Amino acid sequence: MAEYKLLLPSMGEGVMEATIITWLFNEGDNVKEDDSVVEIATDKVDSDVPTPVSGKIVKILKQKDEVAKVGEAIAILEIEGEGSASEEVTTDTPAAAPDTETLQTIEQPLQTSITSNVEFSGDLYLSPLVKSIAQQENISETELKSIKGNGLEGRITKEDILAYVANRGNQPAQQAAPAQQTVSAPAPVSTPATTITAAAGDEIIPMDRMRKIIAENMVKAKQIAPHVTSFIETDVTNVVKWRNKNKAAFEKREGEKLTFMPIFVKAIVKAIQDFPMINVSISGENIIKKKNINIGMATALPDGNLIVPVIKNADQLSLSGLAKAINDLAYRARNKKLRPEDTQGATYTISNVGSFGNLMGTPIIPQPQVAILAIGAIVKKPAVLETADGDVIAIRNLMFMSHSYDHRVVDGSLGGMMLKHVHDYLENWDLNTEI
């Protein structure tokens, strides 16, 4: 018999570690190839880790709530074959520990995508988890540089920073070194949380892990970006007629539901191509113009939480391809089957508040994007139509759209014109469009 080390696989750009949520098997259990053996959580999404081999779990190396790094062994399996306990079977699924060059390429976008009340220089790498703890404890960069890291290449781990926090009061005071002078935006002012005393009969419900992440991200997003929202009402009668004409044949041919979402995404992609400066991010005093058009799709989960899976390279997909990608992401999101990389890399986001019967909303811009579009409910209303014989009143399918944008780089003209182009593409939808 040989031993196989199950490694924590690569989970996408910028994700360096994950927390063990629960093991689905115990030591001594037999598992088959592709069985999900453990649930893990990153700051992006919860997911399962499958085993690429069949065998028996002889040792669990990372327990519940412990943090593992990408490429680190989390369990040992006994498999058929010969070999010593130190051998590892090479497969394509587990990722090897990243080398220095790889670390440098994935750390840089991570540095620029997370903004906090405590500013850190670019030469100090912190994982999202460690950075979050540093923010909560208001640990300065000078203090962080004094912490001896026991992680990969001397990185500070969760255990390192928690140990520092526990002994912080006993640490000798250190004189802050003069920092290099840089020009940056003023740090957002944080407001202390108000403590509320529960009254008799009130129910106290602790936030779960995902709700805490959502709460933190929403507060940061509002602190970072000055939000402006524009509204427009759109006649989508042609869109409704086209979908009604094609949905049965499409489902029969593809085995997929044809919703309105791929049509909305198609219109957004065309408008982004018209106004590429809406497809940007801010890094300090620089604007990063994105080459790819990756559309985030806000999705409500059965437990009441929210997640934003990403349609990668949406501009390269046909309507049929968009429909399949959207259905796949929505299904996997609601069934906790998303991979960490499925929620990364969005450059623009759409939120369908109409699915809850809402007419409109004022969505919060996900960082580090600079705009988000909310789609309201489609409602039949009387509307004035211009005809060759004069104005007439007709029953039309109308819908509100609201476009929130970051006023640091998107002014009213750009944000408003972008919205108007989405409006025009939907109002002038060709009833003969093929799918």
C-alpha positions as a LaTeX table, in Angstrom:
\begin{tabular}{lrrr}
\hline
Residue & $x$ (\AA) & $y$ (\AA) & $z$ (\AA) \\
\hline
Met1 & 0.00 & 0.00 & 0.00 \\
Ala2 & 1.10 & 3.58 & $-0.64$ \\
Glu3 & 0.22 & 6.85 & 0.99 \\
Tyr4 & $-1.17$ & 9.78 & $-0.93$ \\
Lys5 & $-1.16$ & 13.35 & 0.36 \\
Leu6 & $-4.35$ & 15.22 & $-0.50$ \\
Leu7 & $-3.34$ & 18.81 & $-1.17$ \\
Leu8 & $-5.45$ & 21.96 & $-1.04$ \\
Pro9 & $-5.90$ & 22.74 & $-4.75$ \\
Ser10 & $-5.46$ & 26.08 & $-6.47$ \\
Met11 & $-8.61$ & 28.16 & $-6.12$ \\
Gly12 & $-8.01$ & 31.01 & $-8.51$ \\
Glu13 & $-6.02$ & 34.22 & $-8.68$ \\
Gly14 & $-5.37$ & 35.90 & $-5.34$ \\
Val15 & $-6.68$ & 33.02 & $-3.18$ \\
Met16 & $-3.79$ & 31.70 & $-1.11$ \\
Glu17 & $-5.57$ & 29.87 & 1.72 \\
Ala18 & $-8.88$ & 28.43 & 2.85 \\
Thr19 & $-10.58$ & 27.53 & 6.11 \\
Ile20 & $-11.76$ & 23.99 & 6.73 \\
Ile21 & $-15.53$ & 24.03 & 7.34 \\
Thr22 & $-16.25$ & 20.35 & 7.81 \\
Trp23 & $-14.94$ & 16.95 & 6.79 \\
Leu24 & $-17.49$ & 14.82 & 4.92 \\
Phe25 & $-15.62$ & 11.61 & 5.82 \\
Asn26 & $-13.82$ & 10.47 & 8.96 \\
Glu27 & $-10.45$ & 8.82 & 9.46 \\
Gly28 & $-10.77$ & 5.16 & 8.49 \\
Asp29 & $-13.47$ & 5.83 & 5.86 \\
Asn30 & $-13.01$ & 4.65 & 2.29 \\
Val31 & $-13.49$ & 7.21 & $-0.48$ \\
Lys32 & $-13.81$ & 6.87 & $-4.24$ \\
Glu33 & $-12.20$ & 8.97 & $-6.93$ \\
Asp34 & $-13.99$ & 12.35 & $-7.33$ \\
Asp35 & $-15.78$ & 12.03 & $-3.97$ \\
Ser36 & $-16.07$ & 15.39 & $-2.20$ \\
Val37 & $-14.21$ & 14.81 & 1.05 \\
Val38 & $-14.09$ & 18.24 & 2.73 \\
Glu39 & $-15.91$ & 21.57 & 2.59 \\
Ile40 & $-13.71$ & 24.68 & 2.58 \\
Ala41 & $-14.32$ & 28.42 & 2.72 \\
Thr42 & $-12.39$ & 31.31 & 1.25 \\
Asp43 & $-13.28$ & 34.98 & 1.48 \\
Lys44 & $-15.07$ & 34.49 & $-1.86$ \\
Val45 & $-17.11$ & 31.30 & $-1.72$ \\
Asp46 & $-17.65$ & 27.95 & $-0.01$ \\
Ser47 & $-16.75$ & 24.87 & $-2.04$ \\
Asp48 & $-15.88$ & 21.18 & $-1.84$ \\
Val49 & $-12.53$ & 19.49 & $-2.41$ \\
Pro50 & $-12.75$ & 16.17 & $-4.27$ \\
Thr51 & $-10.18$ & 13.42 & $-4.04$ \\
Pro52 & $-8.50$ & 12.50 & $-7.36$ \\
Val53 & $-7.83$ & 8.94 & $-6.15$ \\
Ser54 & $-9.67$ & 6.14 & $-4.37$ \\
Gly55 & $-8.45$ & 4.96 & $-1.01$ \\
Lys56 & $-8.87$ & 5.11 & 2.77 \\
Ile57 & $-8.43$ & 8.25 & 4.84 \\
Val58 & $-5.78$ & 7.35 & 7.40 \\
Lys59 & $-5.00$ & 10.82 & 8.73 \\
Ile60 & $-6.75$ & 14.19 & 8.69 \\
Leu61 & $-4.07$ & 16.88 & 8.92 \\
Lys62 & $-6.27$ & 19.99 & 9.06 \\
Gln63 & $-9.19$ & 20.07 & 11.46 \\
Lys64 & $-12.39$ & 22.11 & 11.36 \\
Asp65 & $-11.79$ & 25.89 & 11.49 \\
Glu66 & $-8.08$ & 25.49 & 10.74 \\
Val67 & $-6.53$ & 27.36 & 7.80 \\
Ala68 & $-4.66$ & 25.55 & 5.02 \\
Lys69 & $-2.55$ & 27.12 & 2.28 \\
Val70 & $-2.74$ & 26.29 & $-1.40$ \\
Gly71 & $-0.51$ & 23.28 & $-2.03$ \\
Glu72 & $-0.50$ & 22.21 & 1.64 \\
Ala73 & $-1.44$ & 18.64 & 2.59 \\
Ile74 & $-4.79$ & 18.44 & 4.39 \\
Ala75 & $-5.14$ & 14.64 & 4.64 \\
Ile76 & $-3.30$ & 11.39 & 3.98 \\
Leu77 & $-4.97$ & 8.55 & 2.08 \\
Glu78 & $-3.90$ & 4.94 & 1.82 \\
Ile79 & $-4.11$ & 3.77 & $-1.79$ \\
Glu80 & $-3.23$ & 0.70 & $-3.84$ \\
Gly81 & 0.43 & 0.45 & $-4.85$ \\
Glu82 & 3.83 & 0.71 & $-3.23$ \\
Gly83 & 5.64 & 3.65 & $-1.73$ \\
Ser84 & 6.79 & 5.24 & 1.47 \\
Ala85 & 4.73 & 7.56 & 3.65 \\
Ser86 & 6.60 & 10.56 & 2.27 \\
Glu87 & 5.67 & 9.90 & $-1.36$ \\
Glu88 & 3.02 & 11.91 & $-3.17$ \\
Val89 & 1.10 & 10.68 & $-6.20$ \\
Thr90 & 1.24 & 13.34 & $-8.90$ \\
Thr91 & $-2.13$ & 14.34 & $-10.41$ \\
Asp92 & $-3.48$ & 17.32 & $-12.30$ \\
Thr93 & $-5.99$ & 18.24 & $-9.61$ \\
Pro94 & $-3.91$ & 19.35 & $-6.61$ \\
Ala95 & $-1.79$ & 22.43 & $-7.21$ \\
Ala96 & 1.82 & 22.52 & $-6.11$ \\
Ala97 & 2.91 & 25.27 & $-3.77$ \\
Pro98 & 3.36 & 28.42 & $-5.86$ \\
Asp99 & 6.90 & 29.56 & $-6.61$ \\
Thr100 & 8.19 & 33.09 & $-6.05$ \\
Glu101 & 7.38 & 34.27 & $-9.58$ \\
Thr102 & 3.81 & 32.96 & $-9.33$ \\
Leu103 & 3.35 & 34.60 & $-5.95$ \\
Gln104 & 4.45 & 37.94 & $-7.34$ \\
Thr105 & 1.97 & 37.75 & $-10.20$ \\
Ile106 & $-1.03$ & 36.86 & $-8.07$ \\
Glu107 & $-0.25$ & 39.06 & $-5.12$ \\
Gln108 & $-0.22$ & 42.33 & $-7.03$ \\
Pro109 & $-3.91$ & 42.31 & $-8.07$ \\
Leu110 & $-4.82$ & 41.22 & $-4.57$ \\
Gln111 & $-2.99$ & 44.20 & $-3.11$ \\
Thr112 & $-4.86$ & 46.66 & $-5.33$ \\
Ser113 & $-8.31$ & 45.09 & $-4.92$ \\
Ile114 & $-8.60$ & 45.34 & $-1.15$ \\
Thr115 & $-8.96$ & 48.70 & 0.50 \\
Ser116 & $-9.07$ & 49.19 & 4.26 \\
Asn117 & $-8.92$ & 51.81 & 6.92 \\
Val118 & $-5.35$ & 50.70 & 7.63 \\
Glu119 & $-3.08$ & 51.32 & 4.64 \\
Phe120 & $-0.26$ & 48.88 & 3.85 \\
Ser121 & 2.60 & 49.34 & 1.40 \\
Gly122 & 2.97 & 47.13 & $-1.66$ \\
Asp123 & 5.94 & 45.18 & $-0.30$ \\
Leu124 & 3.91 & 43.71 & 2.56 \\
Tyr125 & 1.86 & 40.69 & 1.47 \\
Leu126 & $-1.17$ & 39.81 & 3.59 \\
Ser127 & $-3.78$ & 37.18 & 2.81 \\
Pro128 & $-7.41$ & 38.36 & 2.89 \\
Leu129 & $-7.98$ & 36.62 & 6.23 \\
Val130 & $-4.89$ & 38.10 & 7.88 \\
Lys131 & $-5.62$ & 41.52 & 6.43 \\
Ser132 & $-9.16$ & 41.39 & 7.80 \\
Ile133 & $-7.86$ & 40.58 & 11.29 \\
Ala134 & $-5.32$ & 43.41 & 11.03 \\
Gln135 & $-8.09$ & 45.84 & 10.10 \\
Gln136 & $-10.36$ & 44.71 & 12.92 \\
Glu137 & $-7.57$ & 44.98 & 15.48 \\
Asn138 & $-6.23$ & 48.24 & 13.98 \\
Ile139 & $-2.73$ & 46.79 & 13.67 \\
Ser140 & $-0.35$ & 49.18 & 11.93 \\
Glu141 & 2.09 & 48.29 & 9.17 \\
Thr142 & 5.01 & 48.84 & 11.55 \\
Glu143 & 3.54 & 46.28 & 13.95 \\
Leu144 & 2.89 & 43.80 & 11.14 \\
Lys145 & 6.50 & 44.02 & 9.97 \\
Ser146 & 7.59 & 43.09 & 13.48 \\
Ile147 & 5.62 & 39.83 & 13.42 \\
Lys148 & 7.65 & 36.75 & 12.50 \\
Gly149 & 5.70 & 34.84 & 9.86 \\
Asn150 & 5.70 & 31.04 & 9.84 \\
Gly151 & 3.91 & 30.65 & 6.53 \\
Leu152 & 5.11 & 30.15 & 2.98 \\
Glu153 & 8.23 & 32.29 & 2.37 \\
Gly154 & 7.83 & 33.89 & 5.80 \\
Arg155 & 4.23 & 35.02 & 5.26 \\
Ile156 & 2.17 & 35.95 & 8.30 \\
Thr157 & $-0.43$ & 33.25 & 8.98 \\
Lys158 & $-3.69$ & 33.43 & 10.88 \\
Glu159 & $-2.02$ & 31.75 & 13.86 \\
Asp160 & 0.86 & 34.27 & 13.79 \\
Ile161 & $-1.39$ & 37.34 & 13.91 \\
Leu162 & $-3.77$ & 35.86 & 16.50 \\
Ala163 & $-0.80$ & 35.05 & 18.73 \\
Tyr164 & 0.41 & 38.62 & 18.30 \\
Val165 & $-3.03$ & 40.01 & 19.20 \\
Ala166 & $-3.18$ & 37.81 & 22.31 \\
Asn167 & 0.17 & 39.16 & 23.53 \\
Arg168 & $-0.12$ & 42.64 & 22.11 \\
Gly169 & $-0.45$ & 44.34 & 25.46 \\
Asn170 & 2.80 & 42.77 & 26.60 \\
Gln171 & 4.79 & 43.88 & 23.55 \\
Pro172 & 7.35 & 46.68 & 24.06 \\
Ala173 & 6.41 & 49.93 & 22.39 \\
Gln174 & 8.07 & 50.43 & 19.04 \\
Gln175 & 8.92 & 53.70 & 17.43 \\
Ala176 & 7.36 & 53.96 & 14.00 \\
Ala177 & 9.87 & 54.16 & 11.18 \\
Pro178 & 9.44 & 57.11 & 8.86 \\
Ala179 & 7.18 & 55.93 & 6.05 \\
Gln180 & 7.84 & 56.71 & 2.42 \\
Gln181 & 5.67 & 59.62 & 1.43 \\
Thr182 & 2.97 & 58.63 & $-1.03$ \\
Val183 & $-0.08$ & 60.35 & $-2.44$ \\
Ser184 & $-3.30$ & 58.49 & $-1.77$ \\
Ala185 & $-6.98$ & 59.10 & $-1.23$ \\
Pro186 & $-8.02$ & 59.96 & 2.33 \\
Ala187 & $-8.88$ & 56.91 & 4.38 \\
Pro188 & $-12.63$ & 56.50 & 4.90 \\
Val189 & $-13.89$ & 57.34 & 8.35 \\
Ser190 & $-15.28$ & 54.34 & 10.20 \\
Thr191 & $-18.26$ & 54.72 & 12.48 \\
Pro192 & $-18.28$ & 52.64 & 15.67 \\
Ala193 & $-21.02$ & 50.04 & 15.67 \\
Thr194 & $-23.92$ & 50.79 & 17.99 \\
Thr195 & $-24.55$ & 48.19 & 20.67 \\
Ile196 & $-28.24$ & 47.30 & 20.88 \\
Thr197 & $-29.71$ & 45.65 & 23.94 \\
Ala198 & $-32.20$ & 42.92 & 23.09 \\
Ala199 & $-35.62$ & 43.36 & 24.67 \\
Ala200 & $-37.65$ & 40.58 & 26.20 \\
Gly201 & $-38.91$ & 38.24 & 23.51 \\
Asp202 & $-36.38$ & 39.39 & 20.89 \\
Glu203 & $-34.54$ & 36.66 & 19.03 \\
Ile204 & $-30.77$ & 36.97 & 18.67 \\
Ile205 & $-29.49$ & 35.44 & 15.41 \\
Pro206 & $-25.69$ & 35.34 & 15.03 \\
Met207 & $-24.45$ & 36.25 & 11.56 \\
Asp208 & $-23.06$ & 33.31 & 9.65 \\
Arg209 & $-19.66$ & 33.56 & 7.96 \\
Met210 & $-21.00$ & 34.62 & 4.58 \\
Arg211 & $-23.27$ & 37.30 & 6.05 \\
Lys212 & $-20.28$ & 38.77 & 7.91 \\
Ile213 & $-18.31$ & 38.93 & 4.66 \\
Ile214 & $-21.24$ & 40.55 & 2.82 \\
Ala215 & $-21.67$ & 43.11 & 5.60 \\
Glu216 & $-17.98$ & 44.01 & 5.58 \\
Asn217 & $-17.81$ & 44.26 & 1.80 \\
Met218 & $-20.92$ & 46.45 & 1.54 \\
Val219 & $-19.66$ & 48.90 & 4.16 \\
Lys220 & $-16.28$ & 49.14 & 2.44 \\
Ala221 & $-17.90$ & 49.61 & $-0.97$ \\
Lys222 & $-19.96$ & 52.55 & 0.27 \\
Gln223 & $-16.96$ & 54.08 & 2.06 \\
Ile224 & $-14.67$ & 53.79 & $-0.95$ \\
Ala225 & $-16.87$ & 54.88 & $-3.85$ \\
Pro226 & $-19.04$ & 58.03 & $-4.02$ \\
His227 & $-22.21$ & 56.54 & $-5.50$ \\
Val228 & $-24.37$ & 58.27 & $-8.10$ \\
Thr229 & $-27.46$ & 56.55 & $-9.53$ \\
Ser230 & $-29.28$ & 57.29 & $-12.79$ \\
Phe231 & $-32.70$ & 55.90 & $-13.74$ \\
Ile232 & $-34.48$ & 55.19 & $-17.00$ \\
Glu233 & $-37.75$ & 53.51 & $-18.01$ \\
Thr234 & $-37.48$ & 51.14 & $-20.96$ \\
Asp235 & $-40.08$ & 49.63 & $-23.27$ \\
Val236 & $-39.12$ & 45.96 & $-23.51$ \\
Thr237 & $-42.20$ & 44.81 & $-25.43$ \\
Asn238 & $-40.07$ & 43.47 & $-28.29$ \\
Val239 & $-37.87$ & 41.58 & $-25.83$ \\
Val240 & $-40.94$ & 39.97 & $-24.22$ \\
Lys241 & $-42.41$ & 39.01 & $-27.62$ \\
Trp242 & $-39.09$ & 37.57 & $-28.81$ \\
Arg243 & $-38.64$ & 35.46 & $-25.69$ \\
Asn244 & $-42.22$ & 34.18 & $-25.80$ \\
Lys245 & $-41.66$ & 33.16 & $-29.43$ \\
Asn246 & $-38.36$ & 31.34 & $-28.80$ \\
Lys247 & $-38.40$ & 29.93 & $-25.26$ \\
Ala248 & $-40.24$ & 26.65 & $-25.99$ \\
Ala249 & $-38.09$ & 25.78 & $-29.01$ \\
Phe250 & $-34.91$ & 26.72 & $-27.17$ \\
Glu251 & $-35.76$ & 24.54 & $-24.16$ \\
Lys252 & $-36.64$ & 21.63 & $-26.45$ \\
Arg253 & $-33.41$ & 22.02 & $-28.42$ \\
Glu254 & $-30.96$ & 22.81 & $-25.62$ \\
Gly255 & $-32.68$ & 21.48 & $-22.50$ \\
Glu256 & $-32.19$ & 24.96 & $-20.98$ \\
Lys257 & $-34.60$ & 27.64 & $-19.77$ \\
Leu258 & $-34.52$ & 30.88 & $-21.75$ \\
Thr259 & $-34.79$ & 33.75 & $-19.25$ \\
Phe260 & $-34.54$ & 37.49 & $-19.82$ \\
Met261 & $-31.07$ & 37.65 & $-18.25$ \\
Pro262 & $-29.00$ & 36.67 & $-21.35$ \\
Ile263 & $-30.79$ & 39.42 & $-23.31$ \\
Phe264 & $-29.98$ & 41.99 & $-20.61$ \\
Val265 & $-26.35$ & 40.85 & $-20.46$ \\
Lys266 & $-26.06$ & 41.03 & $-24.25$ \\
Ala267 & $-27.29$ & 44.64 & $-24.19$ \\
Ile268 & $-24.89$ & 45.52 & $-21.36$ \\
Val269 & $-21.93$ & 44.01 & $-23.21$ \\
Lys270 & $-22.74$ & 46.02 & $-26.34$ \\
Ala271 & $-23.02$ & 49.21 & $-24.27$ \\
Ile272 & $-19.68$ & 48.48 & $-22.54$ \\
Gln273 & $-18.09$ & 48.09 & $-25.97$ \\
Asp274 & $-19.49$ & 51.54 & $-26.81$ \\
Phe275 & $-18.18$ & 53.00 & $-23.53$ \\
Pro276 & $-15.11$ & 50.97 & $-22.48$ \\
Met277 & $-14.22$ & 53.45 & $-19.72$ \\
Ile278 & $-17.09$ & 51.99 & $-17.69$ \\
Asn279 & $-15.16$ & 48.68 & $-17.67$ \\
Val280 & $-12.36$ & 49.91 & $-15.40$ \\
Ser281 & $-10.96$ & 49.75 & $-11.88$ \\
Ile282 & $-9.06$ & 52.27 & $-9.75$ \\
Ser283 & $-5.60$ & 51.58 & $-8.34$ \\
Gly284 & $-4.39$ & 54.54 & $-6.32$ \\
Glu285 & $-4.27$ & 57.41 & $-8.80$ \\
Asn286 & $-4.32$ & 55.11 & $-11.84$ \\
Ile287 & $-7.26$ & 53.84 & $-13.87$ \\
Ile288 & $-6.96$ & 50.24 & $-15.06$ \\
Lys289 & $-8.90$ & 49.74 & $-18.28$ \\
Lys290 & $-9.97$ & 46.11 & $-18.44$ \\
Lys291 & $-9.45$ & 44.11 & $-21.61$ \\
Asn292 & $-11.94$ & 41.37 & $-20.73$ \\
Ile293 & $-15.65$ & 41.95 & $-20.18$ \\
Asn294 & $-16.62$ & 39.74 & $-17.25$ \\
Ile295 & $-20.17$ & 40.26 & $-16.02$ \\
Gly296 & $-20.98$ & 39.60 & $-12.37$ \\
Met297 & $-24.50$ & 38.32 & $-11.75$ \\
Ala298 & $-25.90$ & 39.03 & $-8.28$ \\
Thr299 & $-27.65$ & 35.85 & $-7.14$ \\
Ala300 & $-29.85$ & 35.38 & $-4.08$ \\
Leu301 & $-29.22$ & 32.12 & $-2.21$ \\
Pro302 & $-31.85$ & 29.96 & $-0.48$ \\
Asp303 & $-30.43$ & 30.87 & 2.95 \\
Gly304 & $-31.00$ & 34.58 & 2.29 \\
Asn305 & $-27.36$ & 35.40 & 1.52 \\
Leu306 & $-26.03$ & 36.86 & $-1.71$ \\
Ile307 & $-23.26$ & 35.78 & $-4.05$ \\
Val308 & $-22.01$ & 37.14 & $-7.38$ \\
Pro309 & $-20.84$ & 34.46 & $-9.84$ \\
Val310 & $-19.08$ & 35.78 & $-12.93$ \\
Ile311 & $-19.78$ & 35.23 & $-16.64$ \\
Lys312 & $-16.23$ & 35.25 & $-18.00$ \\
Asn313 & $-15.59$ & 36.85 & $-21.41$ \\
Ala314 & $-19.29$ & 37.57 & $-21.89$ \\
Asp315 & $-18.52$ & 39.49 & $-25.09$ \\
Gln316 & $-17.36$ & 36.25 & $-26.72$ \\
Leu317 & $-20.59$ & 34.34 & $-26.02$ \\
Ser318 & $-23.67$ & 34.08 & $-28.22$ \\
Leu319 & $-27.15$ & 34.43 & $-26.76$ \\
Ser320 & $-27.31$ & 30.65 & $-26.50$ \\
Gly321 & $-23.91$ & 30.56 & $-24.80$ \\
Leu322 & $-24.95$ & 33.30 & $-22.36$ \\
Ala323 & $-28.16$ & 31.43 & $-21.51$ \\
Lys324 & $-26.23$ & 28.25 & $-20.73$ \\
Ala325 & $-23.54$ & 30.06 & $-18.72$ \\
Ile326 & $-26.12$ & 32.00 & $-16.70$ \\
Asn327 & $-28.24$ & 28.92 & $-15.96$ \\
Asp328 & $-25.17$ & 26.93 & $-14.96$ \\
Leu329 & $-23.84$ & 29.60 & $-12.59$ \\
Ala330 & $-27.25$ & 30.23 & $-11.04$ \\
Tyr331 & $-27.83$ & 26.51 & $-10.45$ \\
Arg332 & $-24.41$ & 25.92 & $-8.93$ \\
Ala333 & $-24.69$ & 29.06 & $-6.78$ \\
Arg334 & $-28.00$ & 27.92 & $-5.28$ \\
Asn335 & $-26.68$ & 24.41 & $-4.70$ \\
Lys336 & $-23.30$ & 25.44 & $-3.22$ \\
Lys337 & $-21.38$ & 24.03 & $-6.17$ \\
Leu338 & $-19.48$ & 27.17 & $-7.18$ \\
Arg339 & $-15.69$ & 27.09 & $-7.35$ \\
Pro340 & $-13.73$ & 30.04 & $-5.94$ \\
Glu341 & $-12.71$ & 31.13 & $-9.44$ \\
Asp342 & $-16.41$ & 31.37 & $-10.39$ \\
Thr343 & $-16.76$ & 34.48 & $-8.22$ \\
Gln344 & $-13.56$ & 36.27 & $-9.27$ \\
Gly345 & $-12.65$ & 38.75 & $-11.96$ \\
Ala346 & $-15.94$ & 40.60 & $-12.54$ \\
Thr347 & $-15.51$ & 43.94 & $-14.32$ \\
Tyr348 & $-19.20$ & 45.00 & $-14.27$ \\
Thr349 & $-22.24$ & 43.64 & $-12.42$ \\
Ile350 & $-25.97$ & 43.26 & $-13.06$ \\
Ser351 & $-28.58$ & 42.81 & $-10.32$ \\
Asn352 & $-32.11$ & 41.65 & $-11.18$ \\
Val353 & $-34.23$ & 43.23 & $-8.45$ \\
Gly354 & $-37.27$ & 42.62 & $-10.64$ \\
Ser355 & $-37.14$ & 38.93 & $-9.74$ \\
Phe356 & $-38.51$ & 39.98 & $-6.32$ \\
Gly357 & $-41.25$ & 42.12 & $-7.87$ \\
Asn358 & $-39.36$ & 45.36 & $-7.22$ \\
Leu359 & $-39.68$ & 48.20 & $-9.74$ \\
Met360 & $-36.20$ & 49.60 & $-9.12$ \\
Gly361 & $-33.31$ & 49.73 & $-6.68$ \\
Thr362 & $-30.11$ & 51.63 & $-5.95$ \\
Pro363 & $-27.45$ & 48.90 & $-6.03$ \\
Ile364 & $-24.09$ & 49.11 & $-4.27$ \\
Ile365 & $-21.05$ & 48.95 & $-6.54$ \\
Pro366 & $-18.91$ & 45.85 & $-5.83$ \\
Gln367 & $-15.24$ & 46.72 & $-5.39$ \\
Pro368 & $-13.07$ & 47.07 & $-7.38$ \\
Gln369 & $-15.63$ & 47.70 & $-10.14$ \\
Val370 & $-16.97$ & 51.19 & $-10.88$ \\
Ala371 & $-20.56$ & 50.50 & $-11.96$ \\
Ile372 & $-23.54$ & 48.19 & $-11.52$ \\
Leu373 & $-26.92$ & 48.00 & $-13.27$ \\
Ala374 & $-30.17$ & 47.00 & $-11.54$ \\
Ile375 & $-33.04$ & 45.61 & $-13.61$ \\
Gly376 & $-36.58$ & 46.14 & $-12.30$ \\
Ala377 & $-39.77$ & 44.15 & $-12.78$ \\
Ile378 & $-41.40$ & 44.12 & $-16.22$ \\
Val379 & $-44.89$ & 45.60 & $-15.85$ \\
Lys380 & $-47.68$ & 46.11 & $-18.39$ \\
Lys381 & $-48.67$ & 49.79 & $-18.54$ \\
Pro382 & $-50.44$ & 52.19 & $-20.89$ \\
Ala383 & $-47.87$ & 54.15 & $-22.87$ \\
Val384 & $-47.88$ & 56.81 & $-25.56$ \\
Leu385 & $-46.61$ & 55.61 & $-28.94$ \\
Glu386 & $-45.72$ & 57.85 & $-31.85$ \\
Thr387 & $-47.11$ & 56.59 & $-35.16$ \\
Ala388 & $-47.38$ & 57.98 & $-38.68$ \\
Asp389 & $-51.03$ & 58.82 & $-37.91$ \\
Gly390 & $-50.22$ & 60.55 & $-34.63$ \\
Asp391 & $-49.82$ & 59.58 & $-30.99$ \\
Val392 & $-51.75$ & 56.58 & $-29.63$ \\
Ile393 & $-52.01$ & 54.92 & $-26.24$ \\
Ala394 & $-51.14$ & 51.23 & $-26.13$ \\
Ile395 & $-50.44$ & 48.55 & $-23.54$ \\
Arg396 & $-46.68$ & 48.02 & $-23.39$ \\
Asn397 & $-44.18$ & 46.06 & $-21.28$ \\
Leu398 & $-42.18$ & 48.65 & $-19.35$ \\
Met399 & $-39.23$ & 48.25 & $-17.01$ \\
Phe400 & $-37.09$ & 50.59 & $-14.90$ \\
Met401 & $-33.31$ & 50.32 & $-14.88$ \\
Ser402 & $-31.03$ & 52.01 & $-12.35$ \\
His403 & $-27.32$ & 52.53 & $-12.95$ \\
Ser404 & $-25.02$ & 53.19 & $-9.96$ \\
Tyr405 & $-21.52$ & 54.40 & $-10.77$ \\
Asp406 & $-18.39$ & 55.55 & $-8.97$ \\
His407 & $-18.20$ & 59.33 & $-9.30$ \\
Arg408 & $-14.42$ & 59.29 & $-8.80$ \\
Val409 & $-13.99$ & 58.20 & $-12.42$ \\
Val410 & $-17.49$ & 58.01 & $-13.92$ \\
Asp411 & $-19.28$ & 61.31 & $-14.38$ \\
Gly412 & $-22.97$ & 61.75 & $-15.10$ \\
Ser413 & $-22.43$ & 61.97 & $-18.84$ \\
Leu414 & $-20.63$ & 58.63 & $-19.08$ \\
Gly415 & $-22.88$ & 56.87 & $-16.55$ \\
Gly416 & $-26.02$ & 58.28 & $-18.16$ \\
Met417 & $-24.99$ & 57.56 & $-21.77$ \\
Met418 & $-24.03$ & 54.01 & $-20.87$ \\
Leu419 & $-27.50$ & 53.49 & $-19.38$ \\
Lys420 & $-29.18$ & 55.09 & $-22.41$ \\
His421 & $-27.38$ & 52.74 & $-24.77$ \\
Val422 & $-28.54$ & 49.68 & $-22.79$ \\
His423 & $-32.05$ & 51.19 & $-22.99$ \\
Asp424 & $-31.79$ & 51.69 & $-26.76$ \\
Tyr425 & $-30.53$ & 48.17 & $-27.43$ \\
Leu426 & $-33.45$ & 46.68 & $-25.47$ \\
Glu427 & $-36.12$ & 48.95 & $-26.94$ \\
Asn428 & $-34.91$ & 48.22 & $-30.48$ \\
Trp429 & $-34.49$ & 44.48 & $-29.96$ \\
Asp430 & $-34.84$ & 42.69 & $-33.31$ \\
Leu431 & $-37.71$ & 40.21 & $-33.27$ \\
Asn432 & $-35.82$ & 38.13 & $-35.87$ \\
Thr433 & $-32.72$ & 37.70 & $-33.68$ \\
Glu434 & $-31.49$ & 34.10 & $-33.88$ \\
Ile435 & $-30.54$ & 32.01 & $-30.89$ \\
\hline
\end{tabular}
